[in-house]
């Protein structure tokens, strides 16, 4: 089934490429400093910093009833750990699929725009190494 936000060529992308593209769409919506920090934290060489940060964010999300901590920390922690763990990768992909179907504006996708169009629009804002990793066969 094809929706207004997901076109047929995107269905042919490997799941990892699709997750990376959707994460890029989500991260670009954040303020500049936060966006840069999260793109840097998602780089492969930052694994030993990303793991404790993801675990702390998940713990903070579980204790969201306390002041300052919030439920927003839980999906962010899962998204960080998704770079290293298959279980979190699957949960992150499900969260991003839900966003595409229910809340595409959270990813910056306009009502008259497909996911691929939105990704091509934001590519100049992405770090150079990200665009090469996340490009699927239909993007080149």
N, C-alpha and C positions, 0 to 999 in steps of 0.2 A: 504494500500500500504506500502510495506516495502522497505526501502532504504538500501544502504550499511552501513549507520551509525546507523540505528535504527533496532534492531532485533524484531522478533515477541513477545518474552516474555516482552519486554519493553512496548508494546502496552497494556498489561494487568495490568501494574502498575497504582495505583491511580494517578490522575493528580498532587496532592500535592507532592507525592514521586518523581515523574518524574521531577517536577520543582526544588525540593531540590537537586536532583542529578545533574541536569544541572547547577544550581547555583554553586554547589561545583566544577564542572568541570571548570566553568568560573573563579571562585575565585582563584583556584590553579594556574592559569596562571599569576596572579599578583605577584609582588615582595613580599618577605617574610614579611616585616613590614606592608605593606598595606593589604596583605592577612590576617594576624593575627588580625589587627584592624577591618577589615570587618566581619570576622567570629565572633569576640567578639561582635560587634555591632548588629549582627543578632540574638544573644541569646535572649530568651524571657524576661529575667529580665532587658534588656537594652532598653525596649520600650520607656521610657520617654526621652532617649537620641537619639534614632533612629528616632522618629517622627520629631523633629525639624531639625535634620541633613538631612533627606529625603526631607523635605519641602524647606530647604535652597538650596539643590542640584538642585531641580526642578526649583526653582526661578533663580538660576545661569544659568541653561540650557536655560531658556527662555530669559535671557539677554546675550546670547552668543555673541552678536555683540560687547560687551564691552571687553576691554583688560583683560586678565587673565581668565575670565570666558569662558566656552566652551560648546558646544552641548553635549559633553561626560557626562556632569553632569546630564542631563535629564534622561537617562536610569538608571544611578546609583541611583538617587533619587527614581525612580519608583521601582527599585529592593529592596531598603531598606523599602519603604512603603508597598511592597507586603507582608511583614511578618505580617502586621496588617490589611490591607484593601483588601477586595475581588476584587474591581475594579482594583486596582494596581496589584493584584495577577494574574488576567486574562491578563492584558497588559504585565506583565513580562513573563508569560507562552507563549504568542504569540511571544515576542521578542526572547525567547530561542528556540522556535520551528523554527523560521526563521533562527537563527544561525545554528541549527542542519542541516537544509536543504541546506542553501546557503554557510555558512562559518564554517564548522565543525572544521577547524584548529584554530579558535578563542577559541574553548573549549578544544584544545589540543588533538583532535581526529585525529589520523593518517589515511591516505587514506585506508589502509587495516585493520582498526580497527573498531569495533562496539562501540556504546556508552557504553554498559555494560562493554566491555573490558577496555575501557578508565577509567571508574569509578573504576573498581577493581584495576587498575594500580595506581590511585592516592589516594586510601583509606588510605595508611600509612601517607599521608600528612595532613589528615583531623583531626580536634579536635575529641577526643573520643566520645563526646555526639552527634556529627553530624552523624557518621556512623550508630549509633543505630536508629536515627530518620529517616534517608533517605533510609534505607534498605527496599526494597520491599520484597514480598514473594519469588521472584525468586532469590534474592541475598543471602538468608540464607543457 
